[in-house]
Amino acid sequence: MIKPMILVTAPVQTRSGYGNHSRDICQALIEMDKYDVRIQAVRWGSTPPNALEKDNPIHQEIDKEY
């Protein structure tokens, strides 16, 4: 079965409230395993883009999605 593709355009890499929220959404979509999740990371002002943790399995999934 082919999964429908979903594109999430969000500041997933940033240390911001929107970054946290977008990572939560991406995690939920990935764990549902109903969609082919693609992630397009964008900047959020001047917040640092270093929120993805190398040792976190979900962050590894988010990092490889874009």
C-alpha positions in Angstrom: 0.0 0.0 0.0 1.3 3.4 -0.9 1.2 5.9 1.9 0.0 9.5 1.1 2.8 12.0 1.3 2.7 14.8 3.8 5.0 17.8 3.8 5.7 19.5 7.1 7.3 22.9 6.7 8.4 24.0 10.2 11.3 25.2 12.3 12.1 21.7 13.5 15.8 22.4 14.1 15.2 25.5 16.2 15.3 26.1 20.0 12.0 27.9 20.1 8.5 27.1 21.2 7.4 26.6 17.6 10.4 24.3 17.1 9.3 22.2 20.1 5.7 22.1 18.8 6.8 21.2 15.3 9.0 18.3 16.6 6.0 17.0 18.6 3.8 17.1 15.5 6.5 15.4 13.3 7.0 12.7 16.0 3.3 12.0 16.1 3.1 11.7 12.3 6.1 9.5 12.1 4.8 7.2 14.8 1.4 6.9 13.2 3.1 5.3 10.2 0.2 6.2 8.0 2.0 8.8 5.9 5.2 9.3 3.9 6.4 12.2 6.1 8.7 14.8 4.4 10.0 17.6 6.5 11.2 21.0 5.1 13.1 22.8 7.9 12.8 26.6 8.0 14.5 29.2 10.2 12.6 30.9 13.0 14.1 34.4 13.5 17.5 34.3 15.1 16.8 31.2 17.2 19.7 28.7 17.1 19.1 25.7 14.8 20.7 23.2 17.1 17.8 21.6 18.9 18.0 18.1 17.2 19.8 15.7 19.5 22.1 13.2 17.8 21.3 10.5 20.4 17.5 10.9 20.3 15.9 8.3 18.0 13.0 10.5 17.1 15.3 13.4 16.3 17.3 11.1 14.1 14.1 10.3 12.2 13.2 14.0 11.9 16.7 14.8 10.7 16.6 12.2 8.0 13.2 13.2 6.7 14.4 16.4 5.0 
